[in-house]
Amino acid sequence: MLVTFARPFDDVFAATAEVLAVLRQSDRPPVKITNLVVGVSYEPLWRLYAELGEDFGRTALDDPITVGGPPDWRLSINTPHEVEAAAEQLASLVSEHGVAFAARYATFDELLAEHRGEESDEYGVTVPLLLAAAGRVDEARNALAHHRPHDPQDVGAHEANLVGKLDAWLRQQSAASGQ
């Protein structure tokens, strides 16, 4: 991710836009923005990532369709004079598409339901992370138990490490609350 922009809805949710990639042949123009993704951020999840020592972006759910149309969409900037127009075009795309997308998921229940809908019976790690971030420790532990694959080779090293960190954090939270 190169840059993230956020437009807060409240203290917890914000619409986000992330520029993930640009193409450039050299130190000269043109610069082509090739991947702009819009989404919604959930502040407690972002804080939990930091507490777990993870460096994830702010976006808790992103639009699977790259903003601007087809997958080969690009915004090209050829001269310094085109920067302002390019910034306006990006702002317009984010305002028209991104804010509307984020608004659909700017409640915890909608965000959680969307992630549960994306995942199989063995939840991905996002559902337990969301529940943990919301302070729903028992539910997070149950969701994490569903996440554990039958074959540890089904999970990459980074995800396995994250699951381990989350499990330890949840156990610490349970112990602190006397559960």
C-alpha positions as CSV (number, residue, x, y, z in Angstrom):
1,M,0.0,0.0,0.0
2,L,1.4,3.4,-1.0
3,V,-1.1,5.7,0.7
4,T,-4.4,5.5,2.6
5,F,-7.0,8.2,2.8
6,A,-9.9,8.1,5.3
7,R,-13.2,10.0,5.7
8,P,-14.6,9.4,9.2
9,F,-18.3,8.5,9.7
10,D,-17.8,8.6,13.5
11,D,-15.2,7.7,16.1
12,V,-15.2,4.0,15.0
13,F,-15.9,3.8,11.2
14,A,-14.5,5.6,8.2
15,A,-14.6,5.3,4.5
16,T,-11.1,4.5,3.1
17,A,-9.3,4.7,-0.2
18,E,-6.0,3.0,-0.7
19,V,-3.6,3.4,-3.6
20,L,-1.9,0.0,-3.8
21,A,0.2,0.4,-6.9
22,V,1.6,2.7,-9.4
23,L,3.5,2.0,-12.6
24,R,6.6,4.1,-13.5
25,Q,9.3,3.3,-16.0
26,S,11.9,5.7,-14.5
27,D,12.1,8.9,-12.5
28,R,10.2,10.6,-15.4
29,P,6.5,10.7,-16.3
30,P,4.2,9.1,-16.9
31,V,3.1,7.8,-13.5
32,K,0.1,5.5,-13.7
33,I,-2.0,4.7,-10.7
34,T,-3.1,1.2,-11.4
35,N,-4.8,0.0,-8.2
36,L,-7.2,2.1,-6.1
37,V,-9.3,0.2,-3.6
38,V,-12.1,1.6,-1.5
39,G,-13.3,0.2,1.8
40,V,-14.4,0.7,5.4
41,S,-12.2,0.9,8.4
42,Y,-13.1,-0.2,11.9
43,E,-10.9,1.7,14.4
44,P,-10.9,-1.0,17.2
45,L,-9.6,-3.6,14.7
46,W,-6.8,-1.3,13.5
47,R,-5.8,-0.8,17.2
48,L,-5.9,-4.5,17.8
49,Y,-3.6,-5.1,14.9
50,A,-1.1,-2.7,16.4
51,E,-1.4,-4.3,19.8
52,L,-0.6,-7.7,18.2
53,G,2.4,-6.2,16.4
54,E,0.8,-6.6,12.9
55,D,1.2,-4.0,10.2
56,F,-2.1,-4.2,8.3
57,G,-3.7,-1.3,6.6
58,R,-6.7,0.5,8.0
59,T,-9.3,-1.2,5.8
60,A,-11.4,-3.9,7.5
61,L,-13.4,-4.6,4.3
62,D,-12.6,-3.5,0.8
63,D,-14.5,-3.5,-2.4
64,P,-13.4,-6.4,-4.5
65,I,-13.9,-4.4,-7.7
66,T,-11.1,-1.9,-8.4
67,V,-12.6,1.5,-8.6
68,G,-12.8,3.0,-12.0
69,G,-14.0,0.2,-14.0
70,P,-12.3,-2.8,-15.6
71,P,-9.3,-4.5,-14.0
72,D,-7.0,-2.7,-16.5
73,W,-8.1,0.7,-15.3
74,R,-5.3,3.2,-15.0
75,L,-5.0,6.9,-14.2
76,S,-2.0,8.4,-16.1
77,I,-0.2,11.5,-15.0
78,N,2.1,12.8,-17.8
79,T,3.0,16.3,-16.6
80,P,3.0,18.2,-13.4
81,H,0.0,20.2,-14.7
82,E,-2.1,17.0,-14.7
83,V,-1.6,16.3,-11.0
84,E,-4.5,18.5,-9.9
85,A,-7.0,17.0,-12.4
86,A,-5.8,13.5,-11.4
87,A,-6.3,14.3,-7.7
88,E,-9.8,15.6,-8.5
89,Q,-10.6,12.4,-10.5
90,L,-9.5,10.2,-7.7
91,A,-11.5,12.2,-5.1
92,S,-14.5,12.0,-7.3
93,L,-14.2,8.2,-7.7
94,V,-13.8,7.8,-4.0
95,S,-16.7,10.2,-3.2
96,E,-19.1,8.6,-5.7
97,H,-18.2,4.9,-5.1
98,G,-16.1,4.6,-2.0
99,V,-18.2,6.4,0.5
100,A,-21.4,4.7,-0.6
101,F,-19.7,1.3,-0.3
102,A,-18.3,2.0,3.1
103,A,-21.6,3.4,4.4
104,R,-23.2,0.0,3.8
105,Y,-20.8,-1.6,6.3
106,A,-20.3,1.2,8.8
107,T,-21.9,-0.8,11.7
108,F,-20.3,-3.6,13.5
109,D,-23.1,-6.0,12.7
110,E,-23.0,-5.3,9.0
111,L,-19.2,-5.6,8.9
112,L,-19.3,-8.9,10.8
113,A,-22.1,-10.3,8.7
114,E,-20.3,-9.5,5.5
115,H,-17.1,-11.3,6.7
116,R,-19.1,-14.3,8.0
117,G,-20.8,-14.5,4.6
118,E,-17.4,-14.5,2.8
119,E,-16.0,-17.4,4.8
120,S,-16.7,-21.1,5.1
121,D,-17.8,-22.9,8.2
122,E,-14.2,-22.8,9.3
123,Y,-14.0,-19.0,9.7
124,G,-11.0,-17.1,8.4
125,V,-9.1,-15.2,11.0
126,T,-10.9,-11.9,10.3
127,V,-14.1,-12.9,12.1
128,P,-12.3,-13.7,15.4
129,L,-10.2,-10.6,15.0
130,L,-13.3,-8.4,14.6
131,L,-15.0,-10.0,17.6
132,A,-11.9,-9.6,19.7
133,A,-11.6,-5.9,18.7
134,A,-15.2,-5.4,19.7
135,G,-14.4,-6.9,23.2
136,R,-16.5,-10.0,22.5
137,V,-13.8,-12.3,23.8
138,D,-15.8,-15.5,24.3
139,E,-17.3,-15.2,20.8
140,A,-13.8,-14.5,19.4
141,R,-12.4,-17.6,21.1
142,N,-15.2,-19.8,19.7
143,A,-14.7,-18.3,16.2
144,L,-11.0,-18.9,16.4
145,A,-11.6,-22.5,17.4
146,H,-13.7,-22.9,14.2
147,H,-10.8,-21.3,12.2
148,R,-8.2,-23.9,13.2
149,P,-7.6,-26.1,10.1
150,H,-7.5,-29.9,10.3
151,D,-4.2,-29.8,8.5
152,P,-1.7,-27.1,9.7
153,Q,-0.2,-27.0,6.2
154,D,-3.4,-25.4,5.0
155,V,-2.4,-22.2,6.7
156,G,0.5,-20.0,5.7
157,A,3.2,-19.1,8.2
158,H,2.1,-15.5,8.6
159,E,-1.5,-16.5,9.3
160,A,-0.5,-19.2,11.7
161,N,1.7,-16.6,13.5
162,L,-1.3,-14.2,13.6
163,V,-3.6,-16.9,14.9
164,G,-1.1,-17.7,17.7
165,K,-0.8,-14.1,18.7
166,L,-4.6,-13.7,18.7
167,D,-5.0,-16.8,20.8
168,A,-2.5,-15.6,23.4
169,W,-4.2,-12.2,23.5
170,L,-7.6,-13.7,24.0
171,R,-6.3,-16.0,26.8
172,Q,-4.7,-12.9,28.4
173,Q,-8.0,-11.0,28.1
174,S,-10.0,-13.9,29.6
175,A,-7.5,-14.3,32.5
176,A,-7.7,-10.5,33.2
177,S,-11.5,-10.7,33.4
178,G,-11.5,-13.8,35.5
179,Q,-13.1,-16.1,32.9
